[in-house]
Structures are given as structure tokens and as C-alpha cells.
């Protein structure tokens, strides 16, 4: 029977499911290997052909590692909380759980029909209470922990309380808030319980603080930076403003150094590592205090004046040596002191500037390096080293959450500061004798000796930095400091469809629910919108009241919460007593291969590393890093097709369409057309007419009897009609063809356009492979003869090639090698069982369905192919011991002669002269000379 891919694929997909063929053992004598895909958010649109690219690659590698004798864990699940389901719920009133369940069913059907070897017994869904119970549990561990700098790790909060009881705050070295109290043990003993909890909150790894957030009023929620573009929400395009809110945060900054150091221990793409290094942004410098000059701000001059006592603005700088060149100071517009440091005369300008800033996202503010803007507060500060009064400004390039929310302006050494000073006519002071042309641009040199710099005049860079750091510390104006650009991660979202935070409030203070109360379930509400008074949707819940009184936290966790630990749940997915057992974690340890998109570099991938290090600190896990090797798959782009509508002389569109090659002869408009009614860029005219009502009476100007469409590579999108559904291709060509074709498109890491034009060739290859095992009547036919040398050579070439390619994740080059191998075996008329059985094993990671069927036809038990042994490469089969010598007579090529490479010239001459075929070319003449070059040529002169 010819290659019946539909029946074959359905048969084996059912077999794998019924027999749990790919269920991983939780312990095994085999070496373990953990392959993980970044799990998908199940959208209503389902999969298009770009989505499975990484899954196919990981599946090939998983199947290959099983054949290599590894116990492979290859799980799949769904990141099923999120904003899209909530927005759909707001529009329709349908509970997000219902739409999420329907979307998951579509994804599961599509994944199954592509033939992935997932261990579905370990499936996780982040929105299931049995899962988010443990996300809540991890939050509770973070709340009950602090970071001990001395031990460089997180510890239980009880160890901090013990320090407070024993010696107060004096000996505590912790990552904490800036406004912690200084107290003795006796003071701590007199604190009320509320005062103790307030102070402990400043040390906890998850804590409450007022933060500047991206607030989207239309969506009723806070958005992450990557959800905002050009001041608008990515979803819906609604305005976003900067707003201060009391928010849960996580002290990821405690791990900044370890997050940096860990990058040197993992096999990740260098661009991803560099993005994380830049995001963390470690800087070595100094912290400097600039005193506010109160002389022009008497008490009562501002609406909220606290300036009857001395106030300092603290600045972090990596160039403390330039401090004598500071000619102004800049605060972030959202800095908490801006209102009280603004004089009445500047109030209107400052407030107008703050209003403009609120319309920009932080990312936009950081990215815009060309626009110069700011507002003078009217206040001055004192340069601590020179005593000079300098102006205090606000500008949107300074962010409240980065460093101290204040920077010093040194125009002679920093181009941004030079532009600012030039724009606002502020002083530009030369500070090094080696600086050049500072009237034209800044010169950041560290060369030369200091001038105009008071007591460091004449010094060079290193000496000046050391001297200034000591001087500032002695005088109490500052100290040397290591700073990080990274900020603590905002953890709350004013949404419904997310994990409830396991906290209740009493007398304004947060307390954890009892562990036995987990999971704290998401309550039912009447609408999925904020309340009329602006509270989050959870405030609508009725009878959702803590047993201890007070009220529950109304925010939910962000989308990254459930994905920051999910790989551990796969290790022990059905454990009701722990997030994963110690035995399971000790066995699987960490993910060996992780495949997913580079867009998660400073989100999921950073937060996952943070949570992993925290769990290790508390002894729940063993590995410092969660993902040993990371591969970022490229994007499959859409390949759009266009038809060209003719416009009349007045520019009015007609209903006539001209083929692409003739369009220059007419005035036309290009219109996207559904790529699914185009084949090899040729439009199916009848399908086009039936596609949309306005095309029913369309007329066409053809070329060569065909309508040829235009082509362009664009993002795959419904609006461009270039989305290709894998369901359609599987129906037409089968899953094995789709799997091999996606790999064939190009290197895994590179983006490439989708082009269905070449898929027919892969389908023909699989049909040809099927044909190898059958006779002319399509009857299965193999023999048990001893393989020939040529057959062994063809086999061992492909064994080596595929093994090398898969080990270096070069899946695309294997596909063409398979085609060459099958062509060679076809030419050899190979029907040898031994050769063909090994070919089935080698191809099975790429095309598992056809190989399972052939494996059984070869007489093997069903289900044993996945755990067969990958054939061993034997290099001796590739050693060339014969050569087809080209034989020329008087320089003209006449024939080839197969000879052993061991033969010397006398033996070659005697064989050649005895050859009847060669004698015919001599036509009775005797050779005058025979030129023999071993392994290359034979040239006869007559």
C-alpha cells in the first residue's frame, strides 16, 4: 500500500497516548536529561506554523537522547493566567476559566497531532489551584525571609529577629530599605507588635512600598514595562501614565551580584547574557550627599515644607573625580521631594512638566537620548567639596526607581549633561587639562591632571578617586559604593485573572494566611472590572473575608509568578504535599536544555534565576542556576501574497486584477490575499472569488494563463492574511512532513520566512523513504542478505551526519542529508533489513510516525522504537579503499576504472592493458607512455 500518512499518524498518536510511551521515570539507572520548552499562553487563536518551531527542535533532541540511552523528561503545560483572557471576560462576561479551558483544548489537539513526545502525565496549568497553591507558598517563604549580606544568602526572618533580640540593629548587615531604624535590644523589646512588624517589613524579601508604576486606567491595571510602547498599552493601545501606588515588590536586588556571576557558569547565547548584565547594571563608584540650601525656602513657603531641618539629596556617581565640575543637580520628576523643593515661582512650570512626564513610559524616557527637556525647581543645593550653590532641576531622563532618583550634572565630561547645560545656559567647567573642545562637545577622558578642582588639583585619576572617597567618608558627605541599575521587581497587579496573594491586612499591616489555608482560591465576582471607586476587581468579591478579620490583599500576582518555578513542578507534578519532593529535585536537578524566545531575557529568564537562587538558599533545591543550556529559536515570519487591483484614470478602484508581472502597465493598488488560496505564488481564481463577497465578480488579466501574486516577508498576522494553520498542512501532507519541513527552513536560531512552496519536496522524500521498504506493487519487502560495502557506506555517512548535527542543534542540515542517503539506497536497490532498520531509528526523531509503522513492519514490537539504541558509527565503512580512476587517452577522458588504492603502477598497468573495454579505445595502437597518479588519474599516451 502507498504511504497512507493520515491513518499511520492517527494510529501512532493514539498508541503513544494509550500506552504513555514517553512517561519519564522519576528515578532510573540511566543518566537523566531534562528538555524543556517555554510553555505557551493558550490564546484563542491556537497555533500557527511559527509556534511549533522550538517544540519540534526540542522533540527531536528528546527522542534522540532516549535513543542514546538517557532517561528523558520532556514535559508540557500552560501559562494560563494572563491579561488577554481577562479582557475577553470583561467584554463577554464569561469567566476566564471557561475561555482558558477551551483554548487549552485547542492547543492540546494541535500539539498532539504534530506528534510530540511530551510526558503529559506531568502537565501543569498555572491557573489551577493545585498549582498556584505552591506559587502562593513560595511567596510566603519570600515574605518570611531576609537577605543576610554576611552569609550572602537568604535566611528565615526568625534569624533576623534573634539578632534584634541579642544585639539590636547595630550588627545587622542586610539588603533592606533605606529608612530602617537604629535601635538597641532594649528598644526592640519595648516595640509593640505592630512596630516590630513595620520594621521587619523593611527587611523582608517581599514587601510593600510606594512605587512608580505604569498605570493604564482603561485596562484598570498596572502594566510591566514590556507591556507599554510609546506611552500606550500594547494590548488595546490605551494611554498609560506614571502613577505612584502602594505595591508589593520583591527584593531581586539582593541577588544582583549572584545573578551577574551566574551568567559565567551557563551555556546561554551571549546576547541574552549581555542584556541581563546591562539590565542589572553593576557600577562601582561613590555615594555623595548634596545639602539643600534652605536660605531661600523659609518654613511655610511651600505647601508641604519640611525644610526647617537640614536635608540632603544623595547621588550615586561612577565619576566622583568630576565632582568639582558639577554645575547642576537633577531629580526625577516623580521624586518624593519635588513638591516641597519647588519654590512658588516655579510651581506652575514644574507641575506642567510632571504632567507631560506621566504620559511617557520609563522605557521611552530611557530610550530618548536626543530630546532635551527639564524644569528648574527654584531651589539650590550645596556642592559638598566646593561649597558652591548649584541649581536643582527636574528632568525625565532621571527615574525615581533607579539609584537614588537624583544625578549630578557634569557638562564637561558627559554628553547628555553637556546638551542639557547648553540648552539651559548652565555653566560648563573644565576639570582636566587633557579635556579638549568642551565648547563643542563633552570630553569624558580620565587622562591628564585635574584643574579647577580645589584640593585635588594636580592629581591624576586613580589618586583623585581614592583621595575623594576617603575625604567624603571622613567628612560624612559620602562613601565608596557599588550600585546596581536593577530595581526591585513590582509584584502586584490590579487584575482578576491571576494568583491571589496569600496576605490579609489588619490595622494597616500585612499578615500571611496560615499555610493550611492554601490555596487561597480566586473568588467569584460579578464583573471583571475595577470597582466604581477604583479598587481592583477582587474588591467586588462578597463574603471573601479572612478568618482572622481584616481584609485580603486585593491585587493578584503578575504573569511572571507562575512561570518563575514551573520546571520544578514538572519534576513531581502530582505531589499534594510539596512543590516537588526532595528525591525528585535531587534526581532531575536542573533543566539541561531550555528552548524559547529571546523576548524573555529581562523578564521570565531573570525572575526564574532569582527564585531558583532563593529556593536554593532555603535548602529546597541544589542548583544555583535553573537552566544549563538555553537556545533562542528564531521567529518564522509570514510570507504575504498580494493581488493588484487596477484603478481607473480618476484613481477609483475597479474589480479587475492584473497579474504581478504585468502590473507596471497599469495604475494599481496592492491588496493582501489569503496565502491559503495561493500555491507557488499562483492564485486559485475560483477560491479568490469565493473568499470574499466583493471579489465574486472579479476579472483577471493573466500572464501565461496564470495569475501570479506579489510576495513580501512580513510578521505573521491575521490582518495580513498570511497566517498558515498547521492543521491545514497536516491534513494535506501529514505531521512528519510538517516537522521535517520546519527544520528544513533554516538554522533554528535564525528568523526566516515561511514558504509553503518547498513542502511538497519533503513529502515526496517521505514517500520515497516508504518506497524503500516495498516492491513495485507496494507490498512490504526486505531481505536478510549481508549488506554490501556501498550500503554500509551510505548508512554510516548518515549516522555520523545526523549524530553530529543533532549534538550541535543544526537540525536543518540533517534533512537534506536524509534525502541524499535515501537517494543512494534507492540507486543501490537496497532492501537489506539491517540497513533499513538502522535508517528507521536514525530518522525517527524527525519523522516518528512513519518510522513507528516501518519499525513494526520490520518485525519489532510496537512502542519499542523510542527506546531502541541509536546505531553506532563505524568509521571503517567510510575509509576509501577503492577509487574510480578517470582514464584518458592523449588527454581525452574515455572511461572510469575501479581499482584498489593499494595497487602500485606496474599492477595498475597490467590490469589496464588486460581490460577489454580499454583495448577498444586503443584501436590496435600500442601505448607509448602510461602516466599514473595514485588516487587521481591514469593518462595514456599513444
N, C-alpha and C positions, 0 to 999 in steps of 0.2 A: 504494500500500500504506500502511496506517495506520502510525503511529510504532512500529516494532519495535526498542525500545531495547536489548534483550539482544543481538541479532545485531549491531547497529550498534556497541555499546560493545566487544564482544569483537573485532570486526573491526579497530577502530582501535587498540586496545591492542596487538594483535599487530603491526599495521603500525608503530607507534612503536618497539616493541622490535626488530623485524627491521631497521628502517632507521636505528636510533639517531637518531631525529629531533631529540632535544634535546641531542645531544652538543655541548658548548661548544668553540669553537676556543681553543687556547692563546695565540693571538695573532690580532689582527684589526684592520682599519682602522675597524671600528665602535667606538663608545665601549663600555667594559666596564661591566657591572653584576653584582654578586655578591650573590645572595639565599641566605640560609642559615637552616635550621631547627635548633633544638637537637635533636641526633639522639637517638633513643629507646634506652632499655634494653629489649631484646626479652624481655618476660616471657612466660610460658607461656599467659597468658590471652588474648593477642592484643589487637587494638584494640577499644575500644568507641567509640560515636559521639562522645564528648568528645575523644578523642585527635586526630582529623584536623583539628580546627578551625583551628589555626595553619597546618597544612600546606596546607589549601585556600586560605587567605588568601595565603600566600607563593606558591602556584602561580598564582593569579590575577594577582598582581603580576608574576611572572616572565614569564608569557605576554604580559601587556600590554607589558612593557618590550621583548620581542622584536618585537612589532608596532610599537613606537616606534623600532625601528632599533638596538637595543642588542645586543651580544654578551653573553648572559646565562649566568652559571654558577649552576646550581641543583642542587646535589648532595645525596646522602643516604647515610647509613651507620648504624652501630650501636655504641653504647657498651656493648660486650658482656662486659666484665669486671664482676664485682659479687657481692655477698653472697647474693642470692636463689638464683642458680644453684649457689653453693657449698653453701647449706643443703639444697637438693634433692639434691645429690650426697652429702651426709652421710647423708640419710635413705634414699637408694636405692642408694648405692654406684656410681651411674652417673657417668662422667666429666662435669664441667661443660661440656666442649666439645661433647658429644653433645646435651645438652638445649639448649644455646645455639644450635647449628646448626638444630635442629628449630624453636625459637622464631623464629629469623630467617626460616626458610622460610614460616612462617605470616604474619609481618609483611609479607614481600615480596609474598606473594599478595594480601593485603588492600590494600597500598599500590597495587599495580598496577591493581587493579580499580576504584580511585577515580579513576584517570586522571591521576596526577601527571606533570608534565613534568620528572622528575629525569634528570640525566645519570648513568645507572647505570654507565657505564664508569669512574667515579671512586669507586665505592663503597669505604668503609673500614669495618673492624671492629677495634676496639681490642684484641681478644684474638688477632688474627692476628700471628704472629711478624714478618711483613714490615712490620707497622705498629709493634708495640711495640719493634722494633729501634730506631726513631727516638725513641720516648719514653725508652728507656734512654740513647740518645745525648745527648739534651737534659739528662738527669740528670748525665751525665758532664761536660758543659760547665759546669753549675752547680757541680759539685764542684771543677772546675778554675778557678773564678773567685772574685774578691773584689770588694767594693764600695768604690771609691775616692771618698771624700767630696769631695775637691778637684776632681775631674773630674765628679762627680755621675753616675757610671755604673759598670757592672760592667767589670772588666778581667781578663785572663788572670792566673792565680796567679803566673806567671813574673815579671810586673812587680812583684809584691809581694816576691818572693824577691830581685829585683835591688835593691830599696830596702833590704832587710835586709842584703844584702852590702855596699851602699855606705854606709849611714848608720845601720844598726840600726833600732830601732823608734821612735826619737825623732820623726822627721818623718812617720810614717805616720798618715794620717787615714782611718780605715776604719770601716765598720759591722762590729762584731765582738763577741765575748764580753767580759764584764766583767773576766775574770781573765787577760787577756793579759799576757805578761811584758814588762818593760822591759829592753832589752839593747843593747849596742854591737855594731858589725860584728865586732869581735874575738871577742865572746861567741858570736855566731851561728856563726862559723867553727869554734868548739870544740864546738858541739852535735852529738850523734850524729844519725844519720839518723832514728832513732825520735823523738828530742826535737824535731827540726825538723818532722816530720810531726804530732806532737802539737800544736805551736804553730800550724802552718798550718791545722789543723782548726778552730781558733778564729776563723779569718777566712773560711773557705770559705762559699759561698752555700748549700751543703747540707752538713750537719754532724751529728754525733752529740751528743746531750746527754740528761741525765736530765730527763724531763718528767712532769708530772702528766697522766694520760690517763683517759679513760672506759673502764674495763676490764669486759668482760662475760664472766664465767667460763663461762656456759652456751654462748655462741657461740664462746668461745675466741679473742676478738679485741678490739682497741681499736676504739671507735666514735667517729665525729665527733659534735660537739655536736648537730647536727641529726638524728642517728640515735637520740637519747636523749630521753625525755619522762617527767617526774616520777620520775626515778630508775630507769626501766626502758627496755629496748631497744624501739624502735618495731617492729622485726621480732621477733615471738615473745613480747614482754612479759617478758623476763628481767631480773633485778636487775643494776644497773650500779653499780660503785663507783669512787671516785677512787683511782688507784694510780700510784706512781712507777715508770717504766720507762726504760731507755736506748732512745732513739728517734731515728730520722732526722728532722731538721727542715729547713725551707727558710727562708732569711732574707728573707721577704717584707717585713719591717720596713725593710729597706734602701730599699724603693721607696715607703714610706708617703707621703712628700711628693709624689712624682710621681703616685702613684695618686690623691691628692686633686686636684692641679692638672689632671690629665687629664679629670676629670669636667666641667670647664667648657668642654671642647672637643668634646663628643659630644652627639648628639641622642638622649638617653635619657629615660624617664619620670622626673619629679622625685622620686617616692617611692623609686625604686631608687637614685638618686644620694644621697638623704638617708640611706638605710640604709647605704650604703658609707661616707659621711662619718662617721656615728655609729660604725660598726664600726672605722674607722681611728682616730677619736677624737683628733685633734690638740689638745694642750693646751700653753699657754705658761705656765711657772711657774718653780719652783726646786727643786733637789735639796738636801735638808738631812740632816746626819748627827746622830743621837742616840746618844751614847755609852752603852753598857751599864754600869750601876752594879755593879761586881764585889764591893762590900763585903759583901753577904750571900751571895756564892757563892764560897767558898774552893775551891781546887783539890781535886777528889775528891768534892765534894758531889753531883755528878751522875754518871750512868753514863758519859757521854761528854764530860767537861768539857774545853774548850779555852780557858777563861776566865782563864788565867794571863797572857794578853796582852790589851791593850785591844781592845774590839770595838765597832763602830759599826753601828747599824741605819739604813739610808738610806731616806728617804721623799721621794717627789715630791709637791709641792703646787702648786695653781694660786692659792692664797691665802697666800703667805708672810707677808703683812701680819698674819695672825691667829696667828702663832707664839707670842706671849705668852699666848694663850688656850688653848694645848694642855694638856689635863688628863689625857690618857692616850694610849698608842700601841697599835695593833692589828696583829698579824701574821696572815697566812693560816695556817689550821690545818696545811697541808702544807708550810709554810716549813721549810727545811732546818735552821734553828737552834732550832726549837721544843723539841726534846727536851733539848738542852743548856742552854736558858734556863729550863727548868721546874724549880722547886725541889721537893725531895722531898715537902713537904707538899701541893703542888698536883698532883702527878703523876697521881693517880687521876682527878681531875676533868678534867684536860687530856686524858688518854687516852680517857676516856669521850666527851668532846666531839668528838675527832678521829674516833672510830668512827662517831658519828652523821653527821658531815660527809661521810664517804666514801660514804654512801648517796644523796647528792644530786648531781645533775649541776651543772656550772658555770652552765648557763643557768638552772636552778632557783634557784641561790644568788643570781644577779644579779637575777632577776625578783622574788624575795620581799623586798619593802621593808617589810612590816608586822611580821614576826616579829623580836623582839629576843632574841638569844642570844649567848653567849660564855663564856670561861673565863679566869680570871686565872692567869698563869704563876707568880706569886710574885716575879717579877723586876721591877726598876725601871730606868728609863733616865733620862739627864740631858738636860733641855731646854738646848740649846747657848746660847740667848740669855739665859736667866734663871738657869741653874744649878740649877733645881728638879728634885727627884726625882719622876718620874711613873710610874704603873703600866703594865706591859706585859701586854696581853691577847691572846687569840686569838679570832677571830670569823669565821663562814663567809661574811660579805659581802665579805671580802678574799680575793683569789685570788692564788696564788703566781706565776702566769704574767703577771699584769697589773702593769706598773710594776715596783716592787721587792718586791712581796708584803707591803708594810707601809704603813699610813696613820696619819696623826696625827689625833686626835680633838679637834675644836674645838666643843664643845656649844653655845656661844652663837651660832655663825654657821651651823651645818649641822644640819638637822632630824634626819637619821639619827643623827648624833653626839649630839644633844640627847636623843633617845629612849634611846640606849644609856647615856648618863650618868645619866639619870633612873632607868632600870631598875636600874642597879648602884650608885646613890648615889655617883657621882663628881662632882668639882667642876665648876661651870658659871661661867666667868669672863667678865664683860662687858669688851669690849675697845674699843668705840667709844661715844662719848657719844650717838650717834644711835640706838643699838640700843634697842628697846622690848620690854617684856613678855617678857623672856627666861626668866622664871619659868613662863611658859605655853607658849612655843614658841621655836624658834631664829629669829634675825633676821639674814639674810645680807647686810644692807646694807653698802655701801662708803662711805656718806656719813658726814660728821662727822669728829671728831678722836679720835685714839687715847688711851685711858685704860688704866690697869693694864698698861701695855705698855713699861715700862722706858725705854730710851733713844729710843724713837720716840713717846713721849707728846707730844701736841700736834700731831703731823704729820697730814696728810691722805693719802689712799690712794696716789696716784702717787709722792709724795715718800717715803713709808714703804717702798714696794716697791723703789724704786731704792736707797735707803739700806741696806735689809736685804740685798739681793743683793750689794752691794759689801762690806758688813761680813762676811757669811758667807764670801765668797771670800777676803778678807784674812786671816781667822782660820783658814781651812782647814776650815770646818764645812759648806760647801756652795757652790752657784753657781746662776746663772740657767740654765734648761734648757727645751728643747722636748721634750715627751714625747708618745708615741702609745699609745693604748689597745690597738691591734692587737698581736697576738703573732706570733711566727714560726709557720709552719704545720707541724704534725706530719705527717710524710710516710710513716711505716711503718705497715703493718697486719699483724697476726698471722693472715693468711689464706693460702689456697692460690690461689684463682682471681683472680689479679692479676699485674701485670708483675713479674718477678724484678728486684731491684735489682742493677745490674751491679757488685757490690762483693764482694771476698773479704777475710778477716781473717787477719793473720799477726802473731803476738806481740801480739794485742790491738788492733792498729791496722788501719783500713780502707784498702784499696787498690782502685783501679779495675781491672777486667778490661781486656785490650787491645781496642782498637776493632775489630780484625779478628775478634774472638771474638763480636761482636754478630750476631744477637740471642742473648743468654743465655737459652736456652729453659727454659720451665717443665718441671721434671722429672716423671716419672710417680711416683706414690706409692700405697701400698696402701689408705690411708684418708685422708679429708679432714678429720681432726680433729687437734688438738694431740697431741703425744706424751704418754705416760704421765707424763713428768717435767715437763710444762707447756711444752715448746718448741713453736714454731709448726709447722704441718703440713709445711713444707718439710724439717724435720729428719728426716722419715721417708724422704727420698729416699736410695736406695742408689747408690753409685758416682757421686755428684754432687760431684766434688772438683775444685777449681781446679788448673790445670796448675802454677801457682807454689807449690802447697801451701796449708796452712791450710784454711779452710772458707768457703763462700759465705754471704752475708747470708741469714738465714732468713725475714725479713719480706718482704712484697711491697709494691708501691706502692699508694696509696689509689685509690679510684674516680675521683678528680678528675684523676689524672695524664694519662690518655689523652685527656681532653676539654679539656685546657689548651692544645692546639696544633692540634687536628684540622682546623681550617679551612685551614691551610697545606697539609696533606696532600692535600686535595681539589684544590688548585691543580695538583698534579703527582703523582697518586695511584700511578702505576706506576713511579716512579723508584726504582731499586735502589741508587743511589749517593749520594743526598742526600735529606733530608726533603722538600725541594722545590727545584727548580733556581732559580738567581738570576733567570733570564729569566721564569719563571712567577711568582715572587714580585713582581718589578718590574712585571709586567703587571697582575696581579689586585690587588696592593697590600693591600687590606683588605676586610672584608665591608661592603657598602653597606647592607644591610638584614638584621637578625637578629631572628627571631621565636621566642619561647619563654616559659617560665613565670617569674613573679617570685620563686618559691621559691629560685631560684639566685643571689639578689642578693649574698650574702656568701660564697658557695661558688664555684661554677664561674665566675661572671662576674668575681669578684675575682682568682681564681687565673689565669684566662686573660689578664687585663690584665697581671698580674705577669710571666708567662712571655713575653708578647709584648714587653714593655719590655726584658726581659733579652736576648731574641734580637736586638732592635734594637741594644742596646749592643754586642753582639759582631759586628754588621755583617751578620747573616744576613737581616734584614728592614729595611724602610724606614719603616714606620708606627709611631708611638708608641702608637696605640690600635688594637685589632683590629676593633672593631665600631662603625661610624659612627652608624648609627641602630638603636635597639632598640625593639621593640614587645612588650609582655607581653599575650598573649591571655588573656581571662578563662576561667574554668572553666565547662564545661557540666555543670550539676548534674542529678541524677536527678529524674524526676517519678514518685514512687511511687504505686501504686494499692493500695487496701485493700478487703477484704471484711469484713463484720460478722457474726461468729458469735454466735448467741443463746445465752445462758446460762440455765439453769433457775432456779427460786426459791432453790435452795441454792448458786447460783453455779457449778454444774457445766456445762461446755460441752456443747452439743448438736451435731448435724450439720446444723442449719438456719441459713441465712444470709439476712439481711434487706438489702434494697437501701438505699443511703445515705440517701435522703430519708425513710425510714420508721424509721430505727434508734432515734430518740428514744422510740419507743413500747415499746422492749424493753431488757432488760439485755444488753449486747453486749460482745464483745472485738474489737478491730480487728486484722486479720491482713494482713501484706503478701501481695500476689498478683503473680505474674509479669506484668509490663507487656506482654509479648509475646502474651498471650492476652486483652488488653483493647484495644478500639478505640473512640476518642472516649468513653472512660470507661465504656463498656458491656462487661460481662463476657461472653465466649463460654462459655456454660454447659457445653457438651459438652467443650470443651478444658479447662475447670476440673476437671471430673470425671476427665478422663484425666491431668491434670497430676501428681497425687499419689494414692497408694493410699487414704489416709484420706478423700479427697473423692469417692470413686467413687459413694457412695450419698447424696451431699449433696442437700438440699432447699432451695428458694429461695422467699422472699417478694418478689415483684417489684413494681415501680411502672410503670404504663403498659406492661406486658408485657415490661419490660426489667429487668436487674439493673445498677444504676448503682453504680459503685465510688467510694470516697472517694479524695481526692487530697492529696498533700503533697510539697513540694520538699525533697529530701534529697541528700546526697552519693551519686553513682552507685556502687553496691556490690552484689556478688553476694548478700550476706546480706539485702539489702532487695528482691531480685528486680526491681530497676529498671534493670539493665544492658541497654542496647539495642545489639545487634551490628550494625555497618554491613553485614555480609554479608546479613542478612535484608532490610534496606531496599533494598539494591542489587538483590537478587533480585526484589523486588516492584515497585520504582519506577525503578531504574537509578541509575548513579553521577552523572549530570548532575543529576538531581533532588536527590540527597543533597547534592552540592556547593552547589547554589543554596539549598537549604533551610537548611543550617548557617549560611550567610552571612545568610539572611533572619531568623534568630532574634533578632538584635540586634547592637549595636556590638561589634567584635572584642575590644576591651579589657575589656568588661564580662562578669561572670559571669551566666549565665542558665539557666533550667531547660529541659531537653529536653522537648519536647512533640510527639509524632508526629502530633497531631491536624491540624496545618496542612500536612502534607507533600503531601496529595492536591492542594491548590491549586497547588503548584509543578509537580507532574506534569501537571496539566491545562494549565498555561501552556505547557510544552514541547510538548505535543501540539498546542496552538493555533498555536504558532510553526511547527511542522512543516506544519500545515494551510495556512499562508500560501503555501507553495510548491506546493500541489497543488490540483486541481479537486475537484468533488464526488465523483468516483469514485476519489479518492486517486491520481490519475495526476499525475506531476510536470508542472507547467505554469507557466511565467513568460513575459513578453513583453519586447520591447526598445523599448517606447514611451518617449517623453520623459516624465520624471517630472513630475507635477503639482506646483503650488506647495504644496498641502496635504501631499503625500507628502514633499516636501523638508523641510517644516517639522517633521513628525513625526520624520524621520530625524535632523535636526540638533539637535533637542532632546535626543535620547538620546545622540548623540555627545558633546555638551557635558557632559551629566549624568554619564555613565559615566567620561569622562576626568577630570572634577573629583573624582568620588567615589573613584576608584582612587588618584589622586595624593595624596589625604588619608586613604587607608586606611579609607574609610567604605563598606565593601562591602555592608552590609545595605540601604542606601537605593537602591542601583542595582537591586536585584531588583524592587522594586515599580515602578520606572521602566520596566524592561523590559516588565512586564505592561501598563502604560499604553500604551507605544509599540506593542506588538503589537495591543492592542485598537483603537487609532487606525487602524493599517494595515489591520486586518480590516474595520473600518467603511468605509474608503475603497476596499475591494475591490482593494487594491494587489497586483499581480502583476509589478511592474516589476523587471527583473533588476538594474538599477543600485542601486535602493533596497535590495532584499533581499540582494544580495551584501555591501553595507556593513553591514547588520544582522547577517549571519553573522560578519563579522570582529569587530564590537563585542561580540557575545555569547560569542565563542569562549573567552575566558579563564575564564568562569564555567561554560559547558557545552560543553566541547571536542568531545565525541564526536558529538553531533547536528550540530554546526557543520561538522566534518570531512566528514560524509556529505553535507550540503547543498552544501558547497563544491565537491565533486566533481560532484554532480548539476548544478550551475551551469556545468559545463564546464571547471573548473580542474584542474590536475594534483594528484594525491594527494601530501600531505606539504608542499604549498606554503603552506597556510593559516597555519601557525605563524610564518612569516616574511613574511607579507603586510604591507602598510602600513596602520596604523590610520587610518581616514578623517579627513580634515581638517575641522574645524568651520568653517562659513562663517556668520558672524553675520547676513549679509543675509537669510538664509532665515527668521530669526526676527523680522525687522522687520515690524511690523504695518502694512500699507498699506490694509487694509480693516477695516471694523467692522460688526458686525450690530447696527444701531440698533434698540432696542425702540421701537415706535411706539404711543403711547397716544392715545385719543380721550376727551376730558373726564376725563383721569386714569386711564382703564382701559386696561390693556395689551391690544392687539389683534393685533399681528404683529411680526415682525422684518424689517428691510430691510438687505441687504448694500450698503454704499456705500463708495466710496473716501474715505480720510481727508483727501484733498487738496481735497475739494469745500467750497465756501462755502455760506451759507444760500440764496441765490437758486437755485443749481443743485440743491440738495437739495429745495427746494420744488417745482421743476418736475418732477423725477424722481418725487417722491412723488405729486403730483397726476395724473401720467400713468399711475400704477400701477393696473391693473385690480382687483387684489386689494384695494387700499386704498379704491378708489371704492365697493366693495360695502359697506364698513363705514360710509361716509358716508350711504348710503341717500338720495342725491339732495340732501343738505344741502350748503351752501357753508361752508367753514371761515372762522371769524371771525378766528382768530389761529393762527399756527404758531410754537411755541417750539422753537428748535433749540440744543442744547448739543453742541458738537463732540466726537465720541468718546464721548458718553454717552447722550443721549436725543433723541427727537422727540416733542413733545406737541402735539396738535391740539385747539383749542377750537372747538366748533360750536354 
